[in-house]
Amino acid sequence: MIIKKMTASFGTLQNESLELKDGLNILRAPNESGKSTWCAFINSMLYGVDSSAREKGGNKPDKIKYAPWSGAPMSGTMDVEYEGGNITLTRMGSERSPMRELSVTYTGTSQTAEGIGPVPGETMLGVPKDVFERSAFIGQGKVAVSASPELERRIAAIVQTGDENSSCTEAEEKLRAAMRKRRHNRSGRLPEIEAEIADERARLSEIDAESRRGEALMQAKARAIENRDALTEKVAKSRMDSRREALETLTNSRNRVRTLEAELADCREKTAEAERALYADFFKGRPLDECTAEVNSDANRIRRIDDRLAMGAVTGGNKISLAVFAVLFAVFTALGVIGLDILWETAFFWVTFVGFTAGLGFALLTVLQAARIRGLKRTYGAALLERDVLLAKYRCSTAGEVEKLLADHGENCRRRDEALYVQRETQTRLDAEKARQAKLDAAMLKDLDFTEGGEAAELTKRLKQAEDELRRIREESAAWDGRRSALGDPEDISKHVDELLEEHRRLSTEYEALSLAADTLREAGTEIQNRLTPKLSRRAAEIFERLTGGRYEAVALDRELKAKARLAGDAVDHETAFLSVGALDQLYLAVRLAICEMALPEDKPCPLILDDALVSFDDERCLMALGLLKEMSETRQIILFTCHDRELQMERTGL
């Protein structure tokens, strides 16, 4: 098959086209220009895009990695020359199913090309995708190659009968898988059976233990019920006695309360009567000490006024003395006048002087006595008015009557105070009795609660403990019933154990047979590999020797296609870890080219795709590699993508 032209809407490629020729195609382009994308496009056109692939280890699947940047679905065409005819492959699809729709037509027509199949690469290249990617398709940085069952079948066809439908590795893996299903360390059916047998036997032991425990629970339950019933009867009797005693005590207390309440009502009535009498007297319930002070003061004032009136009245003596003073005034005045008439006589001078002097004295005494009598009259009138006002205040006529009002008020106060005292005493007794009744009520409720104190409380506690114990036994019995039911029927379990033992014997026999077959197949595969690997190693060594200019003369490959190389003249092979990056790429390129020669069908020359596969080669070895590729391009198309100019320059100057 030869690729002629490609047009792609794939990743960074936006409806871009690429035309190729027979033989060696060296395509130079800078980084990020789409070289790896064209390689992936070729692979996708031949084998399709896996829509079920998922991201692993940070590597995105092709359906995401190469989704067109424009947002359009993946699509493309590839014109190829196949078995002498020109065919056009066209792929389209959707975002969920990229490039799933395949059309294979003859180029320039809409006529379907027959015999191509749903996977064009398998038909036109003659190998599955796995072999193609491990041989002719060398992606960027993926020169190294690893083994696979598909590649093993292809290579094994060279040294066996040519049958590509079987692989020792694949067959051995199937045998190992069958063995793992039966036993793999602690997994597999055999360990499962052994665990099940152990579990079932443990269940049988547990069933036996649970049966004995069930009998013990039944006996304990019967004893607990008997104890509960006996205590229930005792508690009922004790509570009845306690209720009767409490009722009697409470009734007596309530009777005493009712008696005291009646006494208190009578006391309140007497107090009310005393209050009414007190407020009905003259003083209208005023405090006795206040009334006493006021009445004593007023009574004493009345008595003093009476005494003063009695002592200060204008008597006859007062009037006689006034008349005597007036007569004496007149006598002595007359004597004085007479003395004036006879003043010429010396003896009468003194008579006149004495007469006028005495008359003047008596005149003065007469005036003073008259003024005193007048003052006494005014004082008597004021005192009499004050006495009348004070007596009118109490509506009495004497001080004794006023004091009688005070005595009556004092008696009313005393009666009221006595009634209040008796009422308070009765109220205090009633309050004390009510408090006692409240305590009795609380004590009775406490006693009737049957939680503390007394025989009934003690029996109640014992009854509760018995009920708790019975409840615990019943709960344990219910749990036992559940466990016993979950454990199943011992006969069924024993039967299941026998079945498991039979299955274990059968699988053990199969495991031994599979183990023997796997060992035998491994030995056969080793023999085949011993014949296959040397041939592949020899051809890889020839190519590696040419790529390195004869520096290395031998290559050794193991079953996993891991390589060792030996320098010319050395006696031992070297691990790849001791090779430079360039030498390592050259070694695996040699292995790849050897695989292409041995694994790919000669009648369907497969194009060789290389993406910067020579980037780590120095100029000398790059020139030798191009020379080898030029020779190989005579029998197959080779497409080499590179980011350097040297490959093109070397091609132009002649290889």
C-alpha positions in Angstrom: 0.0 0.0 0.0 1.2 3.5 -0.9 -0.3 6.7 0.5 -0.8 9.3 -2.2 -2.6 12.2 -0.6 -4.2 13.1 2.7 -6.6 15.9 3.7 -7.4 16.3 7.4 -9.5 18.1 9.8 -7.7 16.7 12.8 -6.2 18.5 15.7 -4.2 21.5 14.5 -4.8 20.5 10.9 -7.7 22.6 9.5 -8.6 21.0 6.2 -4.9 20.8 5.3 -3.6 18.5 2.6 -0.4 16.5 2.2 0.8 14.8 -1.0 3.3 11.9 -0.9 5.3 9.9 -3.4 6.6 6.4 -3.6 9.8 5.5 -1.9 11.4 7.8 0.7 9.5 10.9 1.7 11.4 13.3 3.9 9.1 16.0 5.2 10.7 18.8 7.1 8.6 21.1 9.3 9.3 23.1 12.5 8.0 22.1 15.9 4.3 22.4 16.6 3.5 22.5 12.8 1.6 19.2 12.9 4.1 16.4 12.1 3.0 14.2 15.0 -0.6 15.1 14.2 -0.2 13.8 10.6 1.3 10.5 12.0 -1.7 10.1 14.3 -4.0 10.9 11.4 -2.5 8.1 9.3 -3.0 5.7 12.2 -6.6 6.9 12.8 -7.5 6.6 9.1 -6.3 3.0 8.9 -7.5 1.8 12.3 -10.0 4.3 13.5 -10.3 6.3 16.9 -11.1 4.5 20.1 -14.1 6.4 21.5 -14.1 4.5 24.7 -10.5 5.4 25.7 -10.1 7.4 29.0 -7.4 9.6 30.3 -4.6 7.7 32.1 -1.6 9.0 33.9 -2.2 12.5 32.5 -2.2 11.2 28.9 -5.3 12.3 27.1 -6.8 9.9 24.6 -6.7 10.6 20.8 -10.4 11.6 20.7 -9.6 14.5 23.0 -6.0 15.2 22.1 -6.7 15.5 18.3 -10.2 17.1 18.4 -10.1 19.9 15.8 -9.4 23.3 17.2 -12.2 24.7 15.2 -14.7 22.7 17.1 -15.9 20.7 14.1 -15.9 16.9 14.2 -12.8 14.9 13.2 -12.8 14.0 9.5 -10.4 13.3 6.6 -9.6 11.5 3.4 -6.7 9.4 2.3 -6.0 8.4 -1.3 -3.9 5.2 -1.5 -2.7 2.9 -4.1 -3.6 -0.7 -3.2 -3.1 -3.9 -5.2 -2.8 -1.9 -8.4 -5.8 0.3 -7.9 -6.5 3.7 -6.4 -8.8 3.8 -3.3 -10.0 6.7 -1.3 -10.7 6.3 2.5 -13.1 8.8 4.0 -13.8 9.1 7.7 -16.4 11.3 9.5 -18.2 11.1 12.7 -19.4 13.1 15.7 -18.0 14.4 19.0 -18.9 11.2 20.8 -18.0 8.9 18.0 -15.1 10.5 16.2 -14.2 9.1 12.7 -16.5 6.1 13.1 -18.2 6.5 9.8 -16.0 4.9 7.1 -16.4 5.1 3.4 -14.1 3.2 1.0 -14.5 4.1 -2.7 -12.5 4.0 -5.8 -10.7 7.3 -6.2 -12.7 9.8 -8.2 -15.9 7.8 -8.0 -18.6 7.1 -5.5 -18.3 3.3 -6.2 -17.6 1.3 -3.0 -14.4 -0.6 -3.1 -15.1 -4.2 -2.2 -13.1 -6.5 0.1 -11.6 -3.8 2.3 -13.5 -4.5 5.6 -14.4 -2.2 8.5 -10.7 -1.8 9.5 -8.7 -0.9 6.4 -5.3 -1.2 8.1 -5.9 -4.9 8.8 -6.9 -5.6 5.2 -4.4 -3.4 3.3 -1.4 -3.8 5.7 -2.2 -7.4 6.7 -1.5 -6.7 10.4 -3.6 -5.5 13.4 -3.1 -2.1 14.9 -1.1 -3.5 17.8 1.5 -5.0 15.4 1.6 -1.9 13.2 2.3 0.4 16.2 5.1 -1.9 17.4 6.8 -2.2 14.0 6.2 0.2 11.1 4.7 3.1 13.1 7.4 4.9 15.1 5.9 7.9 16.9 7.9 10.8 18.3 10.0 9.6 21.3 8.6 6.0 20.9 11.4 4.2 19.1 11.6 1.6 21.9 9.4 -1.5 21.3 7.7 -3.9 23.6 6.3 -7.4 23.1 2.6 -8.2 22.7 0.6 -11.4 21.9 -0.2 -10.1 18.4 3.4 -9.3 17.6 4.5 -12.6 19.1 2.1 -14.4 16.8 3.4 -12.6 13.7 7.0 -13.3 14.5 6.3 -16.9 15.6 4.9 -17.6 12.2 8.4 -17.4 10.8 9.7 -20.2 12.9 6.5 -22.3 13.2 3.9 -23.5 10.8 2.8 -20.0 9.8 -0.3 -20.0 12.0 -0.8 -16.5 13.3 -4.0 -17.3 15.3 -2.1 -18.5 18.4 0.5 -17.3 20.8 2.3 -19.1 23.5 2.3 -16.1 25.7 -1.4 -15.5 25.1 -2.2 -19.2 25.7 -0.1 -19.3 28.8 -1.8 -16.1 30.1 -5.2 -17.8 29.5 -4.1 -20.8 31.5 -2.7 -18.6 34.2 -6.0 -16.6 34.2 -7.9 -19.9 34.6 -5.5 -20.9 37.5 -6.0 -17.4 39.1 -9.7 -17.9 39.0 -9.2 -21.1 41.0 -6.3 -19.9 43.2 -4.1 -16.9 43.4 -2.5 -16.3 46.8 -5.6 -15.6 48.9 -8.0 -15.0 46.0 -9.7 -17.3 43.6 -12.5 -19.8 43.9 -10.5 -22.4 46.0 -9.7 -19.9 48.8 -13.3 -18.8 48.6 -14.5 -22.3 49.1 -12.0 -22.9 51.9 -13.2 -19.7 53.6 -16.9 -20.7 53.0 -16.2 -24.2 54.5 -14.5 -22.6 57.5 -17.4 -20.2 57.9 -20.1 -22.9 57.6 -18.3 -25.1 60.1 -18.0 -22.1 62.4 -21.8 -21.5 61.9 -22.4 -25.2 62.9 -20.4 -24.7 66.0 -22.2 -21.4 66.7 -25.6 -23.1 66.2 -24.7 -25.7 68.7 -23.5 -23.1 71.2 -26.6 -21.0 70.5 -28.9 -24.0 71.1 -27.4 -24.5 74.6 -27.7 -20.8 75.2 -31.3 -20.8 74.1 -32.2 -23.5 76.7 -30.5 -21.5 79.4 -32.4 -18.4 78.3 -35.8 -20.3 78.5 -35.0 -21.5 82.0 -33.9 -18.0 83.1 -37.1 -16.5 81.5 -39.3 -18.9 83.4 -37.6 -18.0 86.7 -37.8 -14.3 86.0 -41.6 -14.5 85.2 -42.2 -16.4 88.5 -40.2 -13.9 90.5 -42.0 -11.0 88.7 -45.4 -12.4 89.4 -44.7 -13.0 93.1 -43.3 -9.5 93.6 -46.3 -8.0 91.7 -48.7 -9.6 94.2 -46.6 -8.3 97.2 -46.4 -4.8 95.7 -50.1 -4.7 95.1 -50.9 -5.6 98.8 -48.2 -3.3 100.2 -49.5 -0.4 98.0 -53.1 -1.0 99.1 -52.0 -0.8 102.8 -49.9 2.3 102.2 -52.8 4.0 100.4 -55.2 3.2 103.2 -52.8 4.6 105.9 -52.1 7.7 103.8 -55.9 8.3 103.3 -56.6 8.1 107.0 -53.8 10.5 107.8 -54.8 12.9 105.1 -58.5 12.8 106.2 -57.6 13.6 109.8 -55.5 16.5 108.7 -58.3 17.8 106.4 -60.8 17.6 109.3 -58.5 19.7 111.5 -58.2 22.2 108.7 -61.9 22.5 108.3 -62.4 23.0 112.1 -59.8 25.7 112.2 -61.3 27.3 109.1 -64.7 27.5 110.9 -63.0 29.0 114.0 -61.3 31.5 111.8 -64.5 32.5 110.2 -66.1 33.0 113.7 -63.1 35.1 114.7 -63.3 37.2 111.6 -67.0 37.8 112.4 -66.2 38.9 115.9 -63.4 41.1 114.7 -65.8 42.7 112.2 -68.3 43.4 115.0 -65.6 44.9 117.1 -64.4 47.0 114.1 -68.0 48.2 113.5 -68.4 49.2 117.2 -65.0 50.9 117.2 -65.8 52.9 114.1 -69.4 53.7 115.4 -68.1 55.5 118.6 -67.2 59.2 118.8 -63.6 58.7 117.6 -64.4 56.6 114.5 -61.6 54.1 114.9 -58.8 56.6 115.6 -55.8 55.2 117.4 -56.2 55.1 121.1 -52.9 56.7 122.0 -53.7 59.6 119.7 -57.2 60.0 121.1 -55.9 59.7 124.7 -53.4 62.5 124.3 -56.0 64.8 122.7 -58.8 64.0 125.2 -56.5 64.4 128.3 -55.2 67.6 127.0 -58.7 69.0 126.4 -60.2 67.7 129.7 -57.3 69.2 131.7 -57.9 72.5 129.8 -61.6 72.4 130.7 -60.8 71.8 134.4 -58.2 74.6 134.5 -60.8 76.9 132.9 -63.4 75.9 135.5 -60.8 76.5 138.3 -59.9 79.9 136.8 -63.6 80.9 136.5 -64.2 79.9 140.0 -61.2 81.9 141.2 -61.5 84.9 138.9 -65.2 86.0 139.3 -66.1 89.7 140.4 -67.2 89.2 144.0 -68.9 91.6 146.4 -65.7 92.1 148.3 -64.2 93.6 145.2 -67.1 96.0 144.8 -67.0 97.0 148.5 -63.3 97.7 148.4 -64.1 99.9 145.3 -66.8 101.8 147.3 -64.5 102.2 150.3 -61.7 103.5 148.1 -64.2 106.0 146.5 -65.6 107.1 149.9 -62.1 107.6 151.3 -61.2 109.5 148.2 -64.2 111.8 148.7 -63.5 112.2 152.4 -59.9 113.1 152.1 -60.6 115.3 149.1 -63.2 117.2 151.1 -60.8 117.4 154.0 -58.3 118.9 151.7 -60.8 121.5 150.3 -61.7 122.4 153.8 -58.0 122.9 154.6 -57.7 125.3 151.7 -60.4 127.5 153.2 -58.5 127.7 156.4 -55.0 127.6 154.9 -54.1 130.8 156.6 -53.8 128.8 159.6 -50.7 126.8 159.9 -52.3 123.9 161.6 -54.7 123.3 158.8 -51.9 123.4 156.2 -51.0 119.9 157.1 -54.6 118.9 157.2 -55.0 120.2 153.7 -51.8 118.5 152.5 -52.6 115.2 154.1 -56.2 115.4 152.9 -55.2 116.0 149.3 -52.4 113.5 149.4 -54.6 110.8 150.9 -57.4 111.7 148.6 -55.1 111.4 145.6 -53.9 107.9 146.8 -57.4 106.7 147.3 -58.4 108.1 144.0 -55.5 106.1 142.5 -56.6 103.0 144.3 -60.2 103.5 143.2 -59.1 103.7 139.6 -56.9 100.6 139.9 -59.7 98.6 141.6 -62.1 99.7 138.9 -59.6 98.6 136.2 -59.0 95.3 138.0 -62.8 94.6 138.1 -63.1 95.4 134.4 -60.1 93.0 133.5 -61.6 90.2 135.6 -64.9 90.5 133.6 -63.0 90.2 130.3 -60.9 87.2 131.4 -64.0 85.4 132.7 -65.8 85.9 129.4 -62.9 84.5 127.3 -62.4 81.5 129.5 -66.1 80.8 129.5 -66.1 80.9 125.6 -63.1 78.5 125.4 -64.7 76.1 127.8 -67.9 76.1 125.7 -65.9 75.4 122.5 -64.1 72.5 124.0 -67.3 70.9 125.4 -69.0 71.5 122.1 -66.2 69.6 120.3 -67.1 66.5 122.2 -70.9 67.3 122.5 -70.5 67.1 126.3 -71.3 69.4 129.2 -68.5 68.4 131.6 -64.9 67.1 131.4 -66.1 63.9 133.0 -68.4 63.2 130.1 -65.5 63.8 127.7 -63.3 61.3 129.7 -66.3 58.8 129.5 -66.1 59.0 125.7 -62.4 58.2 125.8 -63.1 55.3 128.2 -65.7 53.9 125.8 -63.3 54.2 122.8 -60.6 52.5 124.8 -62.9 49.6 125.6 -63.8 49.3 121.9 -60.2 49.3 120.9 -59.4 46.6 123.5 -62.2 44.4 122.2 -61.1 44.9 118.6 -57.5 44.1 119.5 -58.5 41.0 121.4 -60.6 39.9 118.5 -57.7 40.5 116.1 -55.3 38.6 118.4 -57.6 35.6 118.6 -58.1 35.8 114.8 -54.3 35.9 114.2 -53.7 33.0 116.5 -56.4 31.0 114.8 -54.9 32.0 111.4 -51.5 30.9 112.5 -52.8 27.6 113.7 -54.7 27.2 110.4 -51.6 28.0 108.4 -49.5 25.6 110.4 -52.1 22.9 109.9 -52.3 23.6 106.2 -48.5 23.4 106.0 -48.6 20.1 107.8 -51.3 19.0 105.4 -49.2 20.0 102.4 -46.3 18.0 103.9 -48.6 15.1 104.5 -49.8 15.4 100.8 -46.2 15.5 99.6 -45.2 12.7 101.9 -48.3 10.7 100.8 -47.5 11.3 97.1 -43.9 10.3 97.8 -45.1 7.2 99.6 -47.6 6.4 96.9 -44.9 6.9 94.3 -43.3 3.9 95.9 -39.8 4.9 94.9 -38.2 5.8 98.2 -38.8 4.6 101.8 -41.1 2.1 103.1 -41.8 -1.5 102.4 -43.9 -0.7 99.3 -41.0 1.4 97.8 -38.5 -1.4 98.5 -40.8 -4.0 97.0 -41.4 -1.6 94.0 -37.7 -1.4 93.4 -37.3 -5.1 93.6 -40.3 -5.5 91.2 -38.7 -3.0 88.7 -35.4 -4.9 88.9 -37.3 -8.1 88.3 -39.1 -6.5 85.3 -35.8 -5.1 84.0 -34.3 -8.5 84.3 -37.2 -10.1 82.5 -37.1 -7.5 79.8 -33.3 -8.1 79.4 -33.9 -11.8 79.1 -36.7 -11.3 76.6 -34.5 -8.9 74.5 -31.7 -11.4 74.7 -34.1 -14.1 73.7 -35.3 -12.0 70.7 -31.7 -11.4 69.7 -31.0 -15.1 70.1 -34.0 -15.9 67.9 -32.7 -13.5 65.2 -29.2 -15.0 65.4 -30.6 -18.5 65.4 -32.7 -17.8 62.4 -29.8 -16.1 60.6 -27.6 -19.0 61.2 -29.9 -21.3 59.3 -30.8 -24.9 59.4 -27.9 -27.1 60.5 -28.9 -29.9 58.1 -28.8 -27.5 55.2 -25.5 -26.1 56.3 -24.0 -29.6 56.6 -25.3 -30.4 53.1 -23.8 -27.2 51.8 -20.4 -28.1 53.4 -20.5 -31.5 51.6 -21.2 -29.7 48.3 -18.3 -27.3 48.9 -15.9 -30.1 49.7 -16.9 -31.8 46.4 -16.4 -28.6 44.5 -13.1 -28.0 46.3 -11.9 -31.5 45.2 -12.9 -30.9 41.6 -11.3 -27.4 41.4 -8.1 -28.7 43.0 -7.9 -31.4 40.4 -8.5 -28.8 37.7 -5.9 -26.4 39.2 -3.3 -29.1 39.2 -4.1 -30.0 35.6 -3.9 -26.3 34.6 -0.7 -25.8 36.4 0.8 -28.8 34.6 -0.4 -27.5 31.3 0.9 -24.0 31.9 4.3 -25.4 32.9 4.4 -27.5 29.8 3.3 -24.6 27.6 5.9 -22.3 29.1 8.6 -24.9 28.3 7.2 -25.1 24.8 7.1 -21.3 24.5 10.7 -21.1 25.8 11.8 -23.6 23.1 10.0 -21.6 20.4 11.5 -18.4 21.7 14.9 -19.9 21.7 14.4 -20.5 18.0 12.7 -17.2 17.3 14.8 -14.7 19.3 18.2 -15.6 17.8 16.9 -14.9 14.2 15.4 -11.6 15.2 18.5 -10.7 17.2 20.8 -11.5 14.3 18.8 -9.3 11.8 18.7 -6.5 14.4 22.4 -6.9 15.0 23.1 -6.6 11.2 21.0 -3.4 11.0 22.5 -2.0 14.2 26.0 -2.7 13.0 25.3 -0.8 9.8 23.7 2.2 11.7 26.7 2.5 14.0 29.4 1.9 11.3 30.4 -1.4 12.7 30.9 -0.3 16.3 28.4 -2.9 17.6 28.5 -6.5 16.3 25.8 -8.3 18.2 22.3 -7.7 19.7 20.5 -10.0 22.2 16.7 -9.8 22.7 14.7 -11.5 25.3 11.1 -12.6 25.2 9.8 -9.1 26.1 12.0 -7.6 23.3 14.4 -5.9 25.7 17.7 -5.5 24.0 21.4 -5.8 24.9 24.2 -4.8 22.6 27.9 -5.9 22.4 30.7 -3.8 21.1 32.9 -5.2 18.4 35.7 -7.1 20.0 34.0 -7.3 23.5 33.1 -10.6 25.1 30.0 -9.5 26.9 26.7 -7.8 26.1 25.9 -4.4 27.6 22.6 -3.3 29.2 20.8 -0.5 27.4 21.3 1.7 30.5 25.0 2.0 29.6 24.2 3.3 26.0 23.9 6.9 25.1 20.5 8.3 24.1 21.5 8.3 20.4 22.9 4.7 20.5 19.8 3.5 22.3 17.5 5.0 19.6 19.7 3.4 17.0 19.5 0.1 18.7 15.7 0.1 18.9 15.4 1.5 15.4 17.4 -1.6 14.3 15.0 -3.8 16.3 12.0 -2.0 14.7 13.3 -2.4 11.2 14.1 -6.1 11.8 10.6 -6.7 13.1 9.2 -4.9 10.0 11.1 -7.4 7.8 10.1 -10.4 9.8 6.5 -9.6 11.0 5.0 -7.6 8.2 3.6 -9.5 5.1 5.9 -9.3 2.1 2.9 -9.3 -0.3 1.4 -6.2 1.3 4.3 -3.8 1.8 3.4 -1.6 4.7 4.5 2.1 4.7 7.1 2.9 7.4 6.1 6.0 9.4 8.9 7.8 11.4 8.2 10.9 13.5 11.6 12.6 14.3 13.0 9.1 14.8 16.5 10.4 13.8 16.6 13.5 16.0 19.2 12.1 18.4 21.5 10.7 15.7 24.7 12.5 15.0 25.3 13.5 11.4 27.4 10.5 10.5 24.9 8.0 11.9 22.0 10.0 10.5 23.6 9.7 7.0 24.0 5.9 7.5 20.4 5.6 8.7 19.1 7.5 5.7 21.1 5.3 3.4 19.5 2.2 5.0 16.0 3.8 4.7 16.7 4.7 1.1 17.4 1.0 0.4 14.3 -0.1 2.2 12.2 2.4 0.3 12.7 0.4 -2.8 10.3 -2.2 -1.5 8.0 0.0 0.7 7.0 3.6 1.1 8.8 5.4 3.9 7.5 8.7 5.4 10.0 10.5 7.6 8.9 13.6 9.4 11.8 15.8 10.8 12.3 19.2 12.3 15.9 19.6 10.9 17.2 20.5 7.5 20.0 18.0 7.5 18.0 15.0 6.3 16.8 17.0 3.2 20.3 18.2 2.5 21.7 14.7 2.9 19.0 13.4 0.5 19.8 16.2 -2.1 23.6 15.6 -1.9 23.0 11.9 -2.5 22.8 9.0 0.0 
